[in-house]
């Protein structure tokens, strides 16, 4: 995925979540004001049902292959996609930040 498309893909849910919270809060507030406590309980029950429906709707079906299936499905002698050749790694490694814990400065440093 291109970085610009990835940023756009993350911008949609990031924008939609606060809008949904604002609209839902405003609607629930109006219902609670009109129907008092019973309306509040009804809103909570409706929200719980909506979450349950969304959870079943968003669940990944079992037909999607797992990582173990993908690894075993590779041809013999073929490397997994996350293993890169040594020549490419030699070019990428200097660009990565240093790993490990930073050295402590002060009295406690060895």
N, C-alpha and C positions, 0 to 999 in steps of 0.2 A: 504494500500500500504506500502510495506516495505521501511524504510528510504533509503536504497541503491538504490532501484528502483525509488524512488521519486527524488533522486539526479540525477540519470541518465536521468529521464524524463525531468527534468529542464535543464540539460546540453545540450540536443539536440537543443531546440529552442534558448538557450543562445548562442550557437556556430553558429547556422544557420543564425541568424539575422545579425551579422556583416559581414558574408560572403556574404549574399544577398545584403547588402548595398554596399560593395566593388565592387562586380561584376556589380551591376546595375549602380553605379556611373561611373565605367570605360566604360561600354557600352554606357551610355548616353553621356559621354564626347566625345567618338569617333564619335557618330552620330552628335552631335552639331558641332564638328570641321569640319566634312564633309559637313553638310547641313546648317550650320549657324543658324540663328534665327528660321527659319521654322522647322529645325530639333529639336531644343529645345522645341518648342511648341508641336511638334508631340510626343516627349518623355513624356512631361507632360500629354498630353491627353492619351497616352498609359498607363502611370502609374495610372492615375485616373480610367481608364476602368479596369485595372488589380485589383485595390483595390475594385472596385464595384463588380467584379466577385468573388473575394475572400471573400467579406463580405456576399454575398448571399450563397456562398458555405459553409461558416463556421457557418452560423446561425443555432441555435438549432431548430430542427423541433418541431412543436406543439405537436407531439406524445409523447415527453418526459414529464413525470409527474412533476408537480410543487411540492413545499414543502407542500402547503396546501392539495394537493391531497394525498400526502404520509401520512400526519398526519391523515386525515380523513379515510384513508384506514387501519389504525392500528386496531387491534382487541380491543374490550372493555376490560379495565383493563390492557392493555399493555402500558408500558411507552415508550415515544420517546427515540431513541438511545442516545441522548445527556444528558439524565437524568440518573445518576449513583446511585447505592445503597449507603446508608449512610456509610456502612462499608468500601467500596472502597474509598469514598471521604475522610474518616478519614485517610486513608493511603496515599492518594495523596496530600492532602492539605498542610502538612508540607514541601513538596518538592517544592511548588510553591513560587515564589518571593513575597515579601509583596506588597500589593496593596495600592493604594492611592498616594497622593502627598508626596514627601520627605519633611522632616522638613527643614525649612530655618534656616541657621545659620547667626548670625550677629545682627545688630541693629534693624532690622525690625521684628525679631521673637518675638512672644508674650510671 
